[in-house]
Amino acid sequence: MSLKILNDFYEYQKWLVDKISKFPRNQRYVLGSKIENHAYTILEKLITAQYQKNKLSLLHQINIDLEILRYYIRFCNDLNLLTIRSYEYSSKQLQGIGSQLGGWIKEQTKDA
């Protein structure tokens, strides 16, 4: 489970960094940097969660971080920094990653 979510988020983050690099300069260095840093934090936490014995608390934090990222992406769409097609792709990817995370949380809750 954890390897797939890590790989999916990694691929999403590569896509996201490419999109952010095309933002107008004023948004790339403020909002874009904030989003990139937040995504890097999520990736770091996913990697950490793989190796932690008691990971439930960290997984819940990742879930919150993922929701914050969804709002950042929504804000980008509202500012017309993403095309509707890119926004749909991003939403679909984040939904899939969120579902995998929910499954991981459920699995950890069962084991606790």
N, CA, C and O atoms as CSV, one atom per row, in Angstrom:
chain,resi,resn,atom,element,x,y,z
A,1,MET,N,N,0.832,-1.200,0.000
A,1,MET,CA,C,0.000,0.000,0.000
A,1,MET,C,C,0.870,1.255,0.000
A,1,MET,O,O,0.707,2.141,-0.839
A,2,SER,N,N,1.780,1.312,0.940
A,2,SER,CA,C,2.540,2.548,1.114
A,2,SER,C,C,3.419,2.862,-0.098
A,2,SER,O,O,3.595,4.030,-0.445
A,3,LEU,N,N,3.971,1.834,-0.743
A,3,LEU,CA,C,4.826,2.092,-1.891
A,3,LEU,C,C,4.045,2.729,-3.039
A,3,LEU,O,O,4.563,3.633,-3.694
A,4,LYS,N,N,2.842,2.294,-3.294
A,4,LYS,CA,C,2.031,2.857,-4.375
A,4,LYS,C,C,1.685,4.312,-4.099
A,4,LYS,O,O,1.786,5.147,-4.998
A,5,ILE,N,N,1.282,4.632,-2.882
A,5,ILE,CA,C,0.937,6.013,-2.571
A,5,ILE,C,C,2.169,6.907,-2.693
A,5,ILE,O,O,2.075,8.040,-3.164
A,6,LEU,N,N,3.303,6.403,-2.275
A,6,LEU,CA,C,4.534,7.178,-2.370
A,6,LEU,C,C,4.889,7.440,-3.831
A,6,LEU,O,O,5.244,8.559,-4.201
A,7,ASN,N,N,4.790,6.406,-4.651
A,7,ASN,CA,C,5.075,6.562,-6.072
A,7,ASN,C,C,4.075,7.504,-6.743
A,7,ASN,O,O,4.467,8.361,-7.535
A,8,ASP,N,N,2.801,7.353,-6.436
A,8,ASP,CA,C,1.776,8.217,-7.037
A,8,ASP,C,C,1.981,9.673,-6.644
A,8,ASP,O,O,1.854,10.569,-7.478
A,9,PHE,N,N,2.301,9.911,-5.363
A,9,PHE,CA,C,2.511,11.295,-4.944
A,9,PHE,C,C,3.775,11.854,-5.578
A,9,PHE,O,O,3.801,13.024,-5.960
A,10,TYR,N,N,4.815,11.055,-5.697
A,10,TYR,CA,C,6.053,11.484,-6.339
A,10,TYR,C,C,5.786,11.917,-7.787
A,10,TYR,O,O,6.248,12.971,-8.223
A,11,GLU,N,N,5.046,11.102,-8.513
A,11,GLU,CA,C,4.720,11.437,-9.908
A,11,GLU,C,C,3.856,12.706,-9.976
A,11,GLU,O,O,4.056,13.555,-10.845
A,12,TYR,N,N,2.901,12.823,-9.055
A,12,TYR,CA,C,2.065,14.029,-9.002
A,12,TYR,C,C,2.924,15.249,-8.716
A,12,TYR,O,O,2.732,16.303,-9.321
A,13,GLN,N,N,3.861,15.109,-7.805
A,13,GLN,CA,C,4.699,16.248,-7.453
A,13,GLN,C,C,5.572,16.687,-8.626
A,13,GLN,O,O,5.779,17.885,-8.820
A,14,LYS,N,N,6.085,15.747,-9.407
A,14,LYS,CA,C,6.850,16.111,-10.609
A,14,LYS,C,C,5.974,16.935,-11.553
A,14,LYS,O,O,6.412,17.950,-12.093
A,15,TRP,N,N,4.750,16.492,-11.741
A,15,TRP,CA,C,3.813,17.211,-12.599
A,15,TRP,C,C,3.554,18.606,-12.032
A,15,TRP,O,O,3.542,19.591,-12.771
A,16,LEU,N,N,3.350,18.684,-10.727
A,16,LEU,CA,C,3.026,19.946,-10.063
A,16,LEU,C,C,4.171,20.947,-10.179
A,16,LEU,O,O,3.938,22.122,-10.467
A,17,VAL,N,N,5.392,20.500,-9.960
A,17,VAL,CA,C,6.557,21.390,-10.059
A,17,VAL,C,C,6.658,21.968,-11.471
A,17,VAL,O,O,6.973,23.145,-11.643
A,18,ASP,N,N,6.390,21.140,-12.474
A,18,ASP,CA,C,6.407,21.622,-13.859
A,18,ASP,C,C,5.339,22.694,-14.085
A,18,ASP,O,O,5.607,23.710,-14.727
A,19,LYS,N,N,4.138,22.474,-13.564
A,19,LYS,CA,C,3.060,23.461,-13.720
A,19,LYS,C,C,3.402,24.767,-13.011
A,19,LYS,O,O,3.175,25.849,-13.552
A,20,ILE,N,N,3.945,24.666,-11.810
A,20,ILE,CA,C,4.284,25.863,-11.037
A,20,ILE,C,C,5.367,26.673,-11.748
A,20,ILE,O,O,5.372,27.901,-11.670
A,21,SER,N,N,6.272,26.000,-12.434
A,21,SER,CA,C,7.349,26.712,-13.139
A,21,SER,C,C,6.795,27.605,-14.251
A,21,SER,O,O,7.497,28.491,-14.740
A,22,LYS,N,N,5.548,27.380,-14.652
A,22,LYS,CA,C,4.927,28.173,-15.711
A,22,LYS,C,C,4.004,29.271,-15.182
A,22,LYS,O,O,3.401,30.010,-15.959
A,23,PHE,N,N,3.899,29.372,-13.853
A,23,PHE,CA,C,3.096,30.450,-13.263
A,23,PHE,C,C,3.757,31.792,-13.587
A,23,PHE,O,O,4.967,31.852,-13.804
A,24,PRO,N,N,2.974,32.855,-13.619
A,24,PRO,CA,C,3.579,34.187,-13.749
A,24,PRO,C,C,4.548,34.425,-12.584
A,24,PRO,O,O,4.355,33.896,-11.489
A,25,ARG,N,N,5.581,35.219,-12.832
A,25,ARG,CA,C,6.644,35.413,-11.850
A,25,ARG,C,C,6.128,35.780,-10.465
A,25,ARG,O,O,6.581,35.216,-9.469
A,26,ASN,N,N,5.184,36.719,-10.388
A,26,ASN,CA,C,4.705,37.152,-9.069
A,26,ASN,C,C,4.033,36.029,-8.288
A,26,ASN,O,O,4.112,36.003,-7.060
A,27,GLN,N,N,3.381,35.111,-8.972
A,27,GLN,CA,C,2.728,33.983,-8.289
A,27,GLN,C,C,3.666,32.794,-8.111
A,27,GLN,O,O,3.522,32.010,-7.173
A,28,ARG,N,N,4.625,32.672,-9.022
A,28,ARG,CA,C,5.562,31.539,-8.940
A,28,ARG,C,C,6.400,31.621,-7.666
A,28,ARG,O,O,6.676,30.603,-7.030
A,29,TYR,N,N,6.797,32.820,-7.305
A,29,TYR,CA,C,7.701,32.959,-6.163
A,29,TYR,C,C,6.984,33.108,-4.835
A,29,TYR,O,O,7.622,33.021,-3.787
A,30,VAL,N,N,5.702,33.324,-4.845
A,30,VAL,CA,C,4.970,33.421,-3.578
A,30,VAL,C,C,4.108,32.177,-3.425
A,30,VAL,O,O,4.445,31.282,-2.649
A,31,LEU,N,N,3.016,32.111,-4.145
A,31,LEU,CA,C,2.103,30.975,-4.045
A,31,LEU,C,C,2.767,29.688,-4.531
A,31,LEU,O,O,2.632,28.642,-3.895
A,32,GLY,N,N,3.469,29.758,-5.634
A,32,GLY,CA,C,4.125,28.573,-6.182
A,32,GLY,C,C,5.123,27.963,-5.217
A,32,GLY,O,O,5.161,26.745,-5.040
A,33,SER,N,N,5.930,28.806,-4.593
A,33,SER,CA,C,6.911,28.311,-3.616
A,33,SER,C,C,6.218,27.682,-2.415
A,33,SER,O,O,6.655,26.651,-1.903
A,34,LYS,N,N,5.151,28.303,-1.980
A,34,LYS,CA,C,4.400,27.778,-0.834
A,34,LYS,C,C,3.849,26.378,-1.159
A,34,LYS,O,O,3.948,25.455,-0.350
A,35,ILE,N,N,3.274,26.245,-2.345
A,35,ILE,CA,C,2.714,24.952,-2.758
A,35,ILE,C,C,3.824,23.899,-2.889
A,35,ILE,O,O,3.680,22.775,-2.407
A,36,GLU,N,N,4.920,24.270,-3.540
A,36,GLU,CA,C,6.027,23.318,-3.706
A,36,GLU,C,C,6.555,22.856,-2.353
A,36,GLU,O,O,6.751,21.660,-2.138
A,37,ASN,N,N,6.783,23.787,-1.452
A,37,ASN,CA,C,7.300,23.432,-0.128
A,37,ASN,C,C,6.326,22.527,0.619
A,37,ASN,O,O,6.738,21.593,1.306
A,38,HIS,N,N,5.033,22.812,0.479
A,38,HIS,CA,C,4.021,21.995,1.145
A,38,HIS,C,C,4.019,20.574,0.557
A,38,HIS,O,O,3.896,19.594,1.292
A,39,ALA,N,N,4.155,20.474,-0.755
A,39,ALA,CA,C,4.193,19.160,-1.406
A,39,ALA,C,C,5.448,18.394,-0.990
A,39,ALA,O,O,5.384,17.185,-0.770
A,40,TYR,N,N,6.585,19.077,-0.878
A,40,TYR,CA,C,7.810,18.411,-0.423
A,40,TYR,C,C,7.628,17.871,0.992
A,40,TYR,O,O,8.095,16.779,1.316
A,41,THR,N,N,6.947,18.645,1.826
A,41,THR,CA,C,6.688,18.209,3.201
A,41,THR,C,C,5.836,16.942,3.218
A,41,THR,O,O,6.105,16.016,3.982
A,42,ILE,N,N,4.811,16.907,2.373
A,42,ILE,CA,C,3.964,15.706,2.292
A,42,ILE,C,C,4.797,14.504,1.855
A,42,ILE,O,O,4.679,13.424,2.432
A,43,LEU,N,N,5.634,14.689,0.842
A,43,LEU,CA,C,6.484,13.594,0.365
A,43,LEU,C,C,7.392,13.095,1.487
A,43,LEU,O,O,7.537,11.888,1.682
A,44,GLU,N,N,7.999,14.021,2.220
A,44,GLU,CA,C,8.876,13.646,3.335
A,44,GLU,C,C,8.107,12.860,4.404
A,44,GLU,O,O,8.612,11.878,4.947
A,45,LYS,N,N,6.899,13.298,4.693
A,45,LYS,CA,C,6.101,12.603,5.709
A,45,LYS,C,C,5.671,11.220,5.233
A,45,LYS,O,O,5.617,10.285,6.032
A,46,LEU,N,N,5.365,11.076,3.945
A,46,LEU,CA,C,5.005,9.755,3.408
A,46,LEU,C,C,6.191,8.795,3.527
A,46,LEU,O,O,6.023,7.633,3.897
A,47,ILE,N,N,7.377,9.286,3.215
A,47,ILE,CA,C,8.580,8.452,3.323
A,47,ILE,C,C,8.798,8.060,4.786
A,47,ILE,O,O,9.073,6.900,5.093
A,48,THR,N,N,8.674,9.031,5.672
A,48,THR,CA,C,8.854,8.779,7.103
A,48,THR,C,C,7.843,7.761,7.609
A,48,THR,O,O,8.191,6.862,8.375
A,49,ALA,N,N,6.598,7.901,7.183
A,49,ALA,CA,C,5.536,6.999,7.641
A,49,ALA,C,C,5.827,5.546,7.266
A,49,ALA,O,O,5.464,4.625,7.998
A,50,GLN,N,N,6.478,5.350,6.132
A,50,GLN,CA,C,6.810,3.990,5.710
A,50,GLN,C,C,7.671,3.270,6.739
A,50,GLN,O,O,7.567,2.056,6.912
A,51,TYR,N,N,8.510,4.022,7.412
A,51,TYR,CA,C,9.496,3.414,8.307
A,51,TYR,C,C,9.146,3.521,9.784
A,51,TYR,O,O,9.843,2.955,10.626
A,52,GLN,N,N,8.084,4.234,10.107
A,52,GLN,CA,C,7.697,4.364,11.509
A,52,GLN,C,C,6.847,3.183,11.942
A,52,GLN,O,O,6.035,2.658,11.181
A,53,LYS,N,N,7.057,2.784,13.186
A,53,LYS,CA,C,6.262,1.678,13.721
A,53,LYS,C,C,4.838,2.157,14.025
A,53,LYS,O,O,3.868,1.545,13.577
A,54,ASN,N,N,4.715,3.231,14.772
A,54,ASN,CA,C,3.408,3.809,15.108
A,54,ASN,C,C,3.164,5.003,14.194
A,54,ASN,O,O,3.568,6.123,14.505
A,55,LYS,N,N,2.512,4.765,13.082
A,55,LYS,CA,C,2.388,5.783,12.052
A,55,LYS,C,C,1.030,6.472,11.989
A,55,LYS,O,O,0.858,7.400,11.199
A,56,LEU,N,N,0.074,6.053,12.787
A,56,LEU,CA,C,-1.291,6.566,12.673
A,56,LEU,C,C,-1.360,8.088,12.835
A,56,LEU,O,O,-2.026,8.765,12.052
A,57,SER,N,N,-0.686,8.616,13.829
A,57,SER,CA,C,-0.691,10.059,14.061
A,57,SER,C,C,-0.111,10.814,12.858
A,57,SER,O,O,-0.655,11.835,12.438
A,58,LEU,N,N,0.987,10.305,12.317
A,58,LEU,CA,C,1.613,10.934,11.151
A,58,LEU,C,C,0.704,10.847,9.929
A,58,LEU,O,O,0.620,11.799,9.153
A,59,LEU,N,N,0.033,9.729,9.754
A,59,LEU,CA,C,-0.880,9.580,8.617
A,59,LEU,C,C,-2.040,10.572,8.702
A,59,LEU,O,O,-2.476,11.111,7.685
A,60,HIS,N,N,-2.534,10.809,9.911
A,60,HIS,CA,C,-3.592,11.811,10.078
A,60,HIS,C,C,-3.069,13.201,9.727
A,60,HIS,O,O,-3.796,14.002,9.139
A,61,GLN,N,N,-1.827,13.494,10.078
A,61,GLN,CA,C,-1.238,14.787,9.735
A,61,GLN,C,C,-1.075,14.922,8.219
A,61,GLN,O,O,-1.323,15.988,7.656
A,62,ILE,N,N,-0.663,13.849,7.573
A,62,ILE,CA,C,-0.533,13.862,6.110
A,62,ILE,C,C,-1.895,14.121,5.477
A,62,ILE,O,O,-1.995,14.838,4.481
A,63,ASN,N,N,-2.938,13.541,6.051
A,63,ASN,CA,C,-4.291,13.753,5.540
A,63,ASN,C,C,-4.666,15.238,5.599
A,63,ASN,O,O,-5.256,15.773,4.660
A,64,ILE,N,N,-4.324,15.885,6.690
A,64,ILE,CA,C,-4.585,17.325,6.822
A,64,ILE,C,C,-3.756,18.098,5.804
A,64,ILE,O,O,-4.258,19.012,5.151
A,65,ASP,N,N,-2.483,17.726,5.671
A,65,ASP,CA,C,-1.607,18.398,4.703
A,65,ASP,C,C,-2.132,18.245,3.275
A,65,ASP,O,O,-2.048,19.175,2.473
A,66,LEU,N,N,-2.666,17.081,2.971
A,66,LEU,CA,C,-3.234,16.842,1.642
A,66,LEU,C,C,-4.451,17.740,1.400
A,66,LEU,O,O,-4.636,18.260,0.300
A,67,GLU,N,N,-5.268,17.915,2.423
A,67,GLU,CA,C,-6.435,18.793,2.300
A,67,GLU,C,C,-6.002,20.246,2.088
A,67,GLU,O,O,-6.606,20.966,1.293
A,68,ILE,N,N,-4.969,20.669,2.792
A,68,ILE,CA,C,-4.436,22.020,2.588
A,68,ILE,C,C,-3.942,22.172,1.157
A,68,ILE,O,O,-4.188,23.200,0.526
A,69,LEU,N,N,-3.248,21.161,0.635
A,69,LEU,CA,C,-2.773,21.205,-0.749
A,69,LEU,C,C,-3.940,21.322,-1.722
A,69,LEU,O,O,-3.853,22.048,-2.712
A,70,ARG,N,N,-5.028,20.612,-1.446
A,70,ARG,CA,C,-6.215,20.713,-2.312
A,70,ARG,C,C,-6.716,22.164,-2.385
A,70,ARG,O,O,-7.095,22.650,-3.450
A,71,TYR,N,N,-6.708,22.831,-1.245
A,71,TYR,CA,C,-7.154,24.222,-1.226
A,71,TYR,C,C,-6.191,25.146,-1.969
A,71,TYR,O,O,-6.624,26.086,-2.636
A,72,TYR,N,N,-4.899,24.887,-1.857
A,72,TYR,CA,C,-3.929,25.682,-2.628
A,72,TYR,C,C,-4.180,25.514,-4.125
A,72,TYR,O,O,-4.149,26.483,-4.883
A,73,ILE,N,N,-4.427,24.279,-4.537
A,73,ILE,CA,C,-4.660,24.005,-5.962
A,73,ILE,C,C,-5.968,24.660,-6.407
A,73,ILE,O,O,-6.052,25.208,-7.506
A,74,ARG,N,N,-6.966,24.601,-5.564
A,74,ARG,CA,C,-8.238,25.262,-5.874
A,74,ARG,C,C,-8.033,26.764,-6.032
A,74,ARG,O,O,-8.606,27.385,-6.927
A,75,PHE,N,N,-7.219,27.341,-5.164
A,75,PHE,CA,C,-6.906,28.766,-5.231
A,75,PHE,C,C,-6.197,29.093,-6.547
A,75,PHE,O,O,-6.475,30.120,-7.166
A,76,CYS,N,N,-5.280,28.217,-6.971
A,76,CYS,CA,C,-4.611,28.410,-8.261
A,76,CYS,C,C,-5.610,28.413,-9.407
A,76,CYS,O,O,-5.503,29.211,-10.338
A,77,ASN,N,N,-6.573,27.521,-9.330
A,77,ASN,CA,C,-7.604,27.477,-10.363
A,77,ASN,C,C,-8.424,28.767,-10.356
A,77,ASN,O,O,-8.717,29.329,-11.411
A,78,ASP,N,N,-8.792,29.233,-9.160
A,78,ASP,CA,C,-9.581,30.470,-9.057
A,78,ASP,C,C,-8.824,31.678,-9.586
A,78,ASP,O,O,-9.435,32.629,-10.073
A,79,LEU,N,N,-7.505,31.650,-9.494
A,79,LEU,CA,C,-6.672,32.746,-10.003
A,79,LEU,C,C,-6.291,32.534,-11.469
A,79,LEU,O,O,-5.506,33.298,-12.031
A,80,ASN,N,N,-6.850,31.497,-12.076
A,80,ASN,CA,C,-6.575,31.146,-13.474
A,80,ASN,C,C,-5.093,30.855,-13.731
A,80,ASN,O,O,-4.563,31.170,-14.797
A,81,LEU,N,N,-4.440,30.256,-12.746
A,81,LEU,CA,C,-3.047,29.864,-12.909
A,81,LEU,C,C,-2.939,28.464,-13.501
A,81,LEU,O,O,-1.879,28.068,-13.986
A,82,LEU,N,N,-4.035,27.722,-13.459
A,82,LEU,CA,C,-4.112,26.390,-14.047
A,82,LEU,C,C,-5.258,26.371,-15.054
A,82,LEU,O,O,-6.275,27.039,-14.866
A,83,THR,N,N,-5.082,25.608,-16.110
A,83,THR,CA,C,-6.189,25.412,-17.042
A,83,THR,C,C,-7.201,24.506,-16.362
A,83,THR,O,O,-6.867,23.831,-15.388
A,84,ILE,N,N,-8.404,24.482,-16.847
A,84,ILE,CA,C,-9.433,23.616,-16.274
A,84,ILE,C,C,-9.000,22.152,-16.399
A,84,ILE,O,O,-9.265,21.343,-15.511
A,85,ARG,N,N,-8.346,21.826,-17.485
A,85,ARG,CA,C,-7.864,20.457,-17.699
A,85,ARG,C,C,-6.807,20.083,-16.646
A,85,ARG,O,O,-6.821,18.977,-16.106
A,86,SER,N,N,-5.898,21.018,-16.369
A,86,SER,CA,C,-4.879,20.772,-15.341
A,86,SER,C,C,-5.511,20.674,-13.961
A,86,SER,O,O,-5.113,19.842,-13.146
A,87,TYR,N,N,-6.486,21.515,-13.706
A,87,TYR,CA,C,-7.171,21.471,-12.411
A,87,TYR,C,C,-7.900,20.140,-12.232
A,87,TYR,O,O,-7.861,19.553,-11.151
A,88,GLU,N,N,-8.560,19.667,-13.276
A,88,GLU,CA,C,-9.252,18.384,-13.213
A,88,GLU,C,C,-8.270,17.240,-12.979
A,88,GLU,O,O,-8.527,16.341,-12.179
A,89,TYR,N,N,-7.143,17.285,-13.687
A,89,TYR,CA,C,-6.121,16.253,-13.515
A,89,TYR,C,C,-5.616,16.249,-12.073
A,89,TYR,O,O,-5.519,15.201,-11.435
A,90,SER,N,N,-5.297,17.440,-11.578
A,90,SER,CA,C,-4.785,17.572,-10.218
A,90,SER,C,C,-5.793,17.063,-9.198
A,90,SER,O,O,-5.434,16.332,-8.275
A,91,SER,N,N,-7.042,17.446,-9.363
A,91,SER,CA,C,-8.096,17.012,-8.445
A,91,SER,C,C,-8.230,15.491,-8.440
A,91,SER,O,O,-8.388,14.870,-7.389
A,92,LYS,N,N,-8.165,14.907,-9.633
A,92,LYS,CA,C,-8.283,13.452,-9.760
A,92,LYS,C,C,-7.103,12.757,-9.075
A,92,LYS,O,O,-7.286,11.763,-8.371
A,93,GLN,N,N,-5.910,13.277,-9.282
A,93,GLN,CA,C,-4.729,12.676,-8.663
A,93,GLN,C,C,-4.789,12.781,-7.143
A,93,GLN,O,O,-4.520,11.809,-6.436
A,94,LEU,N,N,-5.142,13.962,-6.648
A,94,LEU,CA,C,-5.226,14.153,-5.199
A,94,LEU,C,C,-6.330,13.302,-4.584
A,94,LEU,O,O,-6.200,12.832,-3.454
A,95,GLN,N,N,-7.409,13.106,-5.325
A,95,GLN,CA,C,-8.490,12.230,-4.835
A,95,GLN,C,C,-7.990,10.795,-4.708
A,95,GLN,O,O,-8.257,10.124,-3.711
A,96,GLY,N,N,-7.270,10.332,-5.712
A,96,GLY,CA,C,-6.729,8.972,-5.671
A,96,GLY,C,C,-5.715,8.792,-4.550
A,96,GLY,O,O,-5.726,7.774,-3.857
A,97,ILE,N,N,-4.848,9.765,-4.371
A,97,ILE,CA,C,-3.854,9.710,-3.304
A,97,ILE,C,C,-4.555,9.754,-1.947
A,97,ILE,O,O,-4.170,9.040,-1.022
A,98,GLY,N,N,-5.571,10.582,-1.834
A,98,GLY,CA,C,-6.343,10.670,-0.597
A,98,GLY,C,C,-7.050,9.363,-0.275
A,98,GLY,O,O,-7.129,8.968,0.889
A,99,SER,N,N,-7.559,8.696,-1.289
A,99,SER,CA,C,-8.211,7.399,-1.072
A,99,SER,C,C,-7.214,6.358,-0.586
A,99,SER,O,O,-7.510,5.576,0.318
A,100,GLN,N,N,-6.029,6.353,-1.192
A,100,GLN,CA,C,-4.989,5.425,-0.751
A,100,GLN,C,C,-4.580,5.721,0.694
A,100,GLN,O,O,-4.377,4.809,1.494
A,101,LEU,N,N,-4.466,6.995,1.005
A,101,LEU,CA,C,-4.114,7.387,2.368
A,101,LEU,C,C,-5.198,6.957,3.346
A,101,LEU,O,O,-4.897,6.470,4.436
A,102,GLY,N,N,-6.451,7.135,2.963
A,102,GLY,CA,C,-7.563,6.694,3.801
A,102,GLY,C,C,-7.508,5.193,4.056
A,102,GLY,O,O,-7.783,4.735,5.165
A,103,GLY,N,N,-7.153,4.432,3.030
A,103,GLY,CA,C,-6.996,2.985,3.186
A,103,GLY,C,C,-5.856,2.641,4.126
A,103,GLY,O,O,-5.961,1.714,4.929
A,104,TRP,N,N,-4.778,3.381,4.026
A,104,TRP,CA,C,-3.620,3.152,4.889
A,104,TRP,C,C,-3.977,3.461,6.341
A,104,TRP,O,O,-3.594,2.732,7.256
A,105,ILE,N,N,-4.717,4.555,6.535
A,105,ILE,CA,C,-5.168,4.926,7.888
A,105,ILE,C,C,-6.083,3.836,8.440
A,105,ILE,O,O,-5.948,3.431,9.595
A,106,LYS,N,N,-7.007,3.366,7.618
A,106,LYS,CA,C,-7.942,2.315,8.055
A,106,LYS,C,C,-7.188,1.044,8.436
A,106,LYS,O,O,-7.496,0.399,9.438
A,107,GLU,N,N,-6.208,0.703,7.631
A,107,GLU,CA,C,-5.388,-0.485,7.905
A,107,GLU,C,C,-4.640,-0.333,9.231
A,107,GLU,O,O,-4.554,-1.280,10.013
A,108,GLN,N,N,-4.101,0.862,9.477
A,108,GLN,CA,C,-3.357,1.105,10.719
A,108,GLN,C,C,-4.292,1.121,11.932
A,108,GLN,O,O,-3.909,0.707,13.027
A,109,THR,N,N,-5.512,1.600,11.726
A,109,THR,CA,C,-6.500,1.662,12.814
A,109,THR,C,C,-6.895,0.241,13.222
A,109,THR,O,O,-7.082,-0.045,14.405
A,110,LYS,N,N,-7.020,-0.642,12.234
A,110,LYS,CA,C,-7.344,-2.048,12.489
A,110,LYS,C,C,-6.257,-2.713,13.322
A,110,LYS,O,O,-6.537,-3.473,14.249
A,111,ASP,N,N,-5.008,-2.407,12.969
A,111,ASP,CA,C,-3.871,-3.035,13.626
A,111,ASP,C,C,-3.600,-2.469,15.022
A,111,ASP,O,O,-2.916,-3.096,15.830
A,112,ALA,N,N,-4.140,-1.284,15.299
A,112,ALA,CA,C,-3.840,-0.635,16.590
A,112,ALA,C,C,-4.596,-1.245,17.742
A,112,ALA,O,O,-4.446,-0.805,18.881
